[in-house]
């Protein structure tokens, strides 16, 4: 089962986005829970706590609503799947390594 099929098997409807090497997202948060899966490349999220969460191909990040985060795209760029859940569906920031979810 490919990454998109795995996300859809959870009842989620993922969209796709991508960015070039070194692109940045400024600190922000969302009113919804977010699931991000890296299809190719890499991206590092820095949480409001200062913790860095590095994601590579196949890795997944579950991000609860209201979590302050910023991001830096890796040297090869990144392509991701992203799906949203209602706020409160995800209780904690969790990084799942490729193949573990």
JOPE-V554062 format. One record per residue. N is the residue number from 1. OMEGA is omega in whole degrees, 0 to 359 (none if undefined). Layout:
BEGIN
{{N,OMEGA} {N,OMEGA}}
END
This chain:
BEGIN
{{1,180} {2,185} {3,180} {4,179} {5,180} {6,178} {7,180} {8,179} {9,176} {10,180} {11,180} {12,181} {13,186} {14,169} {15,180} {16,171} {17,179} {18,179} {19,179} {20,180} {21,176} {22,178} {23,183} {24,169} {25,178} {26,181} {27,180} {28,173} {29,182} {30,177} {31,181} {32,173} {33,185} {34,173} {35,180} {36,177} {37,180} {38,177} {39,176} {40,179} {41,182} {42,178} {43,177} {44,175} {45,173} {46,182} {47,179} {48,178} {49,184} {50,179} {51,175} {52,179} {53,182} {54,180} {55,175} {56,183} {57,178} {58,179} {59,182} {60,175} {61,172} {62,188} {63,180} {64,174} {65,176} {66,180} {67,177} {68,179} {69,172} {70,184} {71,176} {72,180} {73,181} {74,187} {75,181} {76,185} {77,180} {78,170} {79,186} {80,165} {81,178} {82,176} {83,182} {84,174} {85,176} {86,178} {87,180} {88,179} {89,178} {90,186} {91,182} {92,174} {93,180} {94,172} {95,177} {96,178} {97,178} {98,178} {99,183} {100,182} {101,none}}
END
